[in-house]
Amino acid sequence: MFGVRGFIAGFFLTALAAFPASAQHPLFSDDAEVQIVLEAPLNTLIRNADRSTDAVPAVATITAPGAQAERFDIQLSPRGFSRRTGGICTFPPLRLDFDATRGTSMRGQNRLKLVTRCRNGANYEQLTVLEYTAYRLYNEITPLSFRVRPVRVTYRDTEGRRREETQFNFLVEDLDDVARRNNEMAALEVLSNEVRSSQLHTETAAVYGLFQYMIGNLDWDMVSGHAGDECCHNSKLVGATAESRENVIPIPYDFDYSGFVNAPYAIPPEGLGVANVRTRYYRGLCRHNEQVPAAAERIRARRSALYAVIDGEPRLNANNRRNARRYLDEFFAILDDPQRVQRQIIDRCRR
């Protein structure tokens, strides 16, 4: 399968060149930690998060490395679904809506997702670091991915009901910024199944599916979600224009249910016969099978860079770093064996 690696790699890189990366927003051009102090009625927000995503007024004081602190009036709201409503987390993921950012380090950033620590304790902090690392791994494979920025957030409850706490969190790039820095593309605002799998850009969809297999993630779909909801399940779509219905690019997010993160609350979807999330199960689409060899070669070519992401993440403890490397070792052992690629990837594709 991989005897013509040079040809395959050239083919894939030519396809990828159709989506060159442009300049990205300064917030996501660096990976140094940003310090944030959030002051808000946190007790009320957290107590109501399982049944309400209503925003509360808050103040965010943001200090980038080597810069002066800047104060912003924002609206702070819970977001997400499983972590917020499923009885999983005691602290919800958050959304930050900025009122005014012109002339500041946050210029152009109006609405940002903040990935928080699900529960108290060092183990849950490590899960946040692992999910952050998963985003960084996909960044190494393709620019058609969400950038992330590490932040150290101090939470102060203005109601005086919660003890001050500081967490490692990370911000996720806005979809419009992802689209703009990739050849001035546009985000698609579509409902579940409004875009068909036949309308996806085949090379990037194959990379998407193989990446999800690499990190052992089953909690996604490139075109579907809950009926009537915005597309798609843990994916967003971009295209040449907001009306595009060909060569549509799926971009994944939310990796906490992956085997790479291995959160204690993560369980495989029903009906797949998978015992736990650490067990890889390929869910890429059969229509992209012809592109799998090129996608595999693209990832193989980035092998050293992927391990460097894990080795270079200072917040990972030694045990989780070792487990993360071993999990990638198992993936590359499959890619290095054409028979296993055929048996465990190609033959298991989703129709």
FIMAR-599357 format. One record per residue (C-alpha): y, z, x. Coordinates in steps of 0.1 Angstrom, whole numbers, padded with zeros to 4 digits, always signed. Layout:
N
YZX
...
//
This chain:
351
+0000+0000+0000
+0024+0009+0028
+0015-0018+0053
+0048-0037+0048
+0070-0007+0051
+0099-0025+0066
+0100-0050+0038
+0098-0024+0011
+0125-0002+0027
+0148-0032+0030
+0141-0041-0006
+0149-0007-0018
+0181-0003+0003
+0193-0036-0010
+0189-0024-0045
+0206+0009-0038
+0235-0009-0022
+0245-0021-0057
+0257+0015-0062
+0277+0023-0030
+0291+0059-0029
+0329+0061-0029
+0350+0091-0020
+0341+0123-0038
+0363+0151-0050
+0372+0176-0022
+0355+0204-0040
+0321+0188-0035
+0327+0173-0001
+0319+0206+0017
+0291+0231+0014
+0310+0262+0027
+0310+0290+0002
+0340+0294-0021
+0350+0329-0032
+0357+0333-0069
+0368+0364-0089
+0363+0360-0126
+0381+0384-0149
+0372+0382-0186
+0358+0401-0216
+0324+0397-0201
+0307+0424-0222
+0316+0405-0254
+0307+0371-0240
+0273+0382-0227
+0264+0402-0258
+0271+0372-0280
+0258+0345-0257
+0224+0341-0274
+0241+0330-0307
+0275+0317-0297
+0291+0294-0271
+0326+0304-0281
+0350+0305-0252
+0370+0336-0241
+0402+0336-0221
+0397+0344-0185
+0414+0344-0151
+0397+0328-0121
+0410+0336-0086
+0396+0310-0062
+0397+0311-0024
+0384+0282-0005
+0375+0287+0032
+0407+0287+0053
+0430+0285+0022
+0451+0308+0002
+0438+0323-0030
+0448+0304-0062
+0449+0319-0097
+0439+0298-0127
+0440+0306-0164
+0407+0293-0178
+0385+0294-0208
+0350+0308-0201
+0320+0301-0223
+0282+0305-0222
+0263+0272-0220
+0227+0259-0218
+0199+0266-0242
+0167+0281-0228
+0183+0306-0204
+0209+0315-0230
+0188+0318-0262
+0152+0322-0251
+0153+0359-0241
+0149+0348-0205
+0181+0358-0189
+0204+0388-0192
+0233+0368-0178
+0240+0333-0192
+0250+0301-0174
+0287+0295-0178
+0313+0268-0183
+0348+0270-0168
+0375+0250-0186
+0407+0249-0165
+0441+0248-0183
+0461+0233-0154
+0450+0222-0119
+0477+0197-0108
+0489+0204-0072
+0460+0228-0065
+0427+0227-0047
+0410+0223-0081
+0431+0192-0091
+0411+0168-0113
+0386+0195-0122
+0390+0202-0159
+0355+0214-0168
+0328+0227-0145
+0293+0241-0150
+0285+0273-0132
+0249+0281-0125
+0246+0319-0125
+0219+0344-0116
+0195+0348-0145
+0188+0385-0139
+0197+0412-0115
+0179+0416-0082
+0173+0398-0049
+0144+0378-0062
+0165+0362-0089
+0192+0355-0064
+0166+0336-0044
+0158+0315-0074
+0194+0305-0077
+0194+0295-0040
+0162+0275-0045
+0176+0256-0074
+0208+0249-0054
+0185+0236-0026
+0167+0213-0051
+0200+0196-0059
+0208+0193-0022
+0174+0176-0017
+0182+0149-0043
+0216+0144-0027
+0197+0135+0005
+0177+0109-0013
+0204+0092-0033
+0242+0094-0039
+0233+0089-0076
+0230+0127-0080
+0250+0157-0089
+0268+0174-0060
+0269+0211-0059
+0291+0237-0043
+0280+0272-0034
+0302+0300-0046
+0302+0338-0044
+0315+0351-0077
+0327+0386-0084
+0326+0394-0121
+0351+0419-0135
+0349+0429-0171
+0384+0433-0186
+0369+0454-0214
+0357+0480-0188
+0322+0480-0203
+0303+0464-0174
+0301+0473-0138
+0316+0449-0114
+0290+0427-0097
+0290+0399-0072
+0265+0370-0074
+0256+0339-0055
+0262+0310-0079
+0269+0273-0076
+0292+0248-0093
+0278+0214-0105
+0299+0183-0102
+0312+0168-0134
+0294+0137-0146
+0325+0115-0146
+0330+0123-0109
+0294+0113-0101
+0300+0080-0119
+0333+0073-0103
+0322+0079-0067
+0293+0055-0073
+0310+0022-0075
+0334+0033-0102
+0307+0035-0128
+0311+0053-0162
+0293+0081-0180
+0274+0071-0211
+0279+0092-0243
+0247+0084-0262
+0222+0102-0284
+0185+0107-0277
+0166+0074-0275
+0198+0054-0279
+0190+0039-0245
+0155+0026-0241
+0134+0030-0210
+0134-0008-0205
+0171-0006-0201
+0170+0017-0171
+0177+0005-0135
+0141+0003-0123
+0145+0013-0087
+0166+0044-0093
+0144+0054-0122
+0114+0052-0099
+0131+0074-0074
+0141+0099-0102
+0104+0101-0113
+0091+0105-0078
+0117+0132-0069
+0107+0152-0100
+0071+0149-0088
+0082+0161-0054
+0097+0193-0067
+0070+0198-0094
+0093+0195-0123
+0080+0186-0158
+0110+0197-0178
+0129+0164-0181
+0132+0130-0198
+0152+0100-0188
+0159+0087-0223
+0149+0113-0249
+0159+0148-0260
+0159+0168-0292
+0166+0145-0322
+0203+0141-0328
+0212+0157-0295
+0232+0141-0267
+0208+0122-0244
+0188+0133-0225
+0166+0163-0218
+0180+0176-0184
+0193+0142-0176
+0226+0123-0179
+0231+0085-0179
+0257+0063-0162
+0263+0026-0162
+0287-0001-0151
+0307+0007-0182
+0305+0033-0209
+0289+0007-0232
+0263-0005-0207
+0228-0010-0220
+0212-0025-0189
+0206-0011-0154
+0214+0023-0168
+0211+0051-0142
+0194+0084-0151
+0207+0114-0131
+0186+0147-0133
+0198+0183-0134
+0185+0218-0142
+0156+0224-0118
+0148+0260-0125
+0115+0251-0143
+0102+0233-0112
+0074+0244-0090
+0098+0242-0061
+0119+0271-0077
+0088+0287-0093
+0108+0310-0116
+0086+0337-0133
+0097+0324-0168
+0088+0287-0160
+0058+0274-0179
+0046+0238-0182
+0050+0218-0214
+0022+0220-0238
-0004+0193-0239
-0004+0183-0203
-0033+0205-0192
-0013+0219-0163
-0020+0255-0155
+0013+0264-0138
+0045+0247-0126
+0034+0247-0090
+0008+0221-0100
+0023+0186-0096
+0018+0162-0125
+0034+0128-0123
+0055+0119-0154
+0072+0088-0141
+0070+0057-0164
+0043+0031-0160
+0069+0003-0163
+0083+0015-0130
+0050+0014-0111
+0059-0017-0091
+0089+0002-0078
+0070+0033-0067
+0061+0020-0032
+0097+0014-0024
+0108+0047-0039
+0081+0065-0018
+0092+0047+0013
+0128+0057+0006
+0118+0094+0004
+0095+0092+0034
+0124+0078+0054
+0144+0109+0045
+0116+0134+0053
+0133+0149+0083
+0166+0153+0064
+0148+0170+0035
+0132+0196+0057
+0166+0200+0074
+0181+0209+0040
+0156+0237+0036
+0158+0249+0072
+0196+0248+0071
+0200+0269+0040
+0211+0303+0053
+0206+0321+0020
+0169+0315+0018
+0148+0343+0030
+0119+0336+0054
+0092+0337+0028
+0109+0313+0004
+0118+0290+0032
+0082+0289+0043
+0069+0283+0008
+0095+0256+0002
+0084+0238+0034
+0047+0241+0024
+0054+0227-0010
+0070+0196+0006
+0042+0194+0030
+0018+0190+0001
+0039+0163-0014
+0041+0143+0018
+0004+0146+0023
+0000+0127-0009
+0026+0100+0001
+0009+0096+0034
-0025+0087+0017
-0025+0054-0002
-0055+0064-0022
-0039+0096-0033
-0007+0077-0042
-0028+0054-0064
-0049+0082-0080
-0023+0110-0084
+0008+0089-0091
+0003+0053-0101
-0028+0060-0123
-0012+0090-0140
+0020+0073-0151
+0035+0079-0185
+0034+0050-0210
//
